[in-house]
Amino acid sequence: MKIYHDEYTKIFKAFCDENRLRILEMLRSGEKCGCMLEEALPISQSTLSHHMKILVESGVVAVRKDKKWSYYTISDDGAEQAKALLQKILEKEYDQLVCCNCDME
């Protein structure tokens, strides 16, 4: 398995912040306007924008723009990619077991 750490880092970065996890929980029930997310979280608009940028860049969240408003939703493709990546990383590869100069008797 070839690992593309730079791409994978974006996905895992999306999940490593409490506010981003709260946003993802809110998006589970469907598309939300950025203003709804801002009202529900104890963060400023600029901080929300920062978190949304990370979530969108990861591919886990999709954004739809309508005039001056941004609407966010969990991306089905992004969610599947994140699940598959975690499963792939945690999957054991016994055929590549290598021992370092120790006696295995």
C-alpha positions as CSV (number, residue, x, y, z in Angstrom):
1,M,0.0,0.0,0.0
2,K,1.5,3.3,-1.1
3,I,0.6,6.0,1.4
4,Y,0.0,9.6,0.3
5,H,0.5,11.3,3.6
6,D,-0.1,14.8,2.3
7,E,-3.6,13.8,1.1
8,Y,-4.4,11.7,4.1
9,T,-3.3,14.5,6.5
10,K,-6.1,16.7,5.1
11,I,-8.7,14.0,5.9
12,F,-7.5,13.3,9.4
13,K,-7.0,17.0,10.2
14,A,-10.8,17.4,9.6
15,F,-11.5,15.1,12.5
16,C,-8.9,16.4,15.1
17,D,-10.7,19.4,16.4
18,E,-13.6,19.5,18.8
19,N,-15.4,22.3,16.9
20,R,-15.0,20.5,13.6
21,L,-16.5,17.3,15.1
22,R,-19.4,19.4,16.4
23,I,-19.9,20.8,12.9
24,L,-19.9,17.3,11.4
25,E,-22.5,16.2,14.0
26,M,-24.7,19.1,13.0
27,L,-24.3,18.3,9.3
28,R,-25.4,14.7,9.9
29,S,-29.1,15.8,9.8
30,G,-28.6,17.6,6.4
31,E,-27.4,20.7,4.7
32,K,-26.8,23.8,6.9
33,C,-26.2,27.4,6.1
34,G,-23.0,28.8,7.6
35,C,-25.0,31.3,9.6
36,M,-26.9,28.4,11.3
37,L,-23.6,26.8,12.2
38,E,-22.2,30.1,13.5
39,E,-25.3,30.6,15.7
40,A,-25.0,27.1,17.2
41,L,-21.3,27.2,18.0
42,P,-19.4,29.4,20.5
43,I,-17.0,30.6,17.9
44,S,-16.5,33.7,15.8
45,Q,-17.4,33.9,12.1
46,S,-13.7,34.0,11.1
47,T,-13.0,30.8,13.2
48,L,-16.0,29.1,11.6
49,S,-14.6,30.0,8.2
50,H,-11.3,28.5,9.1
51,H,-12.9,25.2,10.3
52,M,-15.1,25.1,7.2
53,K,-12.1,25.6,4.9
54,I,-10.4,22.6,6.5
55,L,-13.5,20.4,6.3
56,V,-14.1,21.3,2.6
57,E,-10.4,20.9,1.6
58,S,-10.5,17.4,3.2
59,G,-13.4,16.4,0.9
60,V,-15.5,15.3,3.9
61,V,-17.7,18.3,3.6
62,A,-19.1,19.9,0.4
63,V,-20.1,23.5,0.0
64,R,-22.8,25.0,-2.2
65,K,-22.8,28.8,-2.7
66,D,-26.0,30.7,-3.3
67,K,-25.4,34.4,-3.7
68,K,-23.7,35.5,-0.5
69,W,-24.6,32.4,1.5
70,S,-22.7,29.1,1.8
71,Y,-24.5,25.9,2.5
72,Y,-22.6,22.9,3.8
73,T,-23.3,19.2,3.8
74,I,-21.4,16.0,4.4
75,S,-20.0,14.7,1.2
76,D,-21.0,11.0,0.5
77,D,-17.8,10.5,-1.5
78,G,-15.6,12.2,1.0
79,A,-17.1,10.2,3.9
80,E,-16.6,6.9,2.1
81,Q,-13.0,7.9,1.3
82,A,-12.3,8.8,4.9
83,K,-13.8,5.4,6.1
84,A,-11.8,3.5,3.5
85,L,-8.6,5.3,4.4
86,L,-9.0,4.5,8.1
87,Q,-9.8,0.9,7.4
88,K,-6.7,0.6,5.1
89,I,-4.4,2.2,7.6
90,L,-5.5,0.0,10.4
91,E,-5.5,-3.2,8.4
92,K,-2.6,-5.5,9.4
93,E,-0.3,-6.8,6.7
94,Y,1.1,-10.0,8.0
95,D,2.9,-10.9,4.8
96,Q,5.3,-8.0,5.3
97,L,6.4,-9.1,8.7
98,V,10.2,-8.4,9.0
99,C,12.3,-9.1,12.0
100,C,15.5,-7.1,12.7
101,N,18.4,-9.5,13.2
102,C,17.0,-11.3,16.2
103,D,17.0,-15.0,16.7
104,M,13.5,-16.4,16.1
105,E,13.7,-20.1,17.2
